[in-house]
Amino acid sequence: MIKVSVMYPNIPGVRFNHEYYRDKHMPMVKALLGDACSYYTIDKGLTGSAPGNAATYIAMCHIFSESIEVFLAASAPHAQAMEEDLINYTDLSPIMQISEVVVGHTFN
């Protein structure tokens, strides 16, 4: 399994509409990716490494998919539509990383 992380740096004065991202953008992404998106999570930055420090990222999403090949095949035809929707919720350029999920859910 892989995880596609899309991270939005927390820069003073940036615009980020968390409600639009949660209610419109990410559901659209899931619909466009179909089964290539097993599930996704959304994070809203609260604080940095110490209380009172700004969070490094104002928001992040993590899209879980079976493989890089599956994700890229599903996302390539819709990349422009997903990118064009950015203006509806932010003026930031996101940072993207694809990672291999080495350990999933573990509970003791």
Secondary structure, DSSP 8 states (H G I E B T S, - for coil): -EEEEEEEE--TT--B-HHHIIIIIHHHHHHHHGGG--EEEEEE----SSTTS--SEEEEEEEEES-HHHHHHHHGGGHHHHHHGGGGTBS---EEEEEE-S------
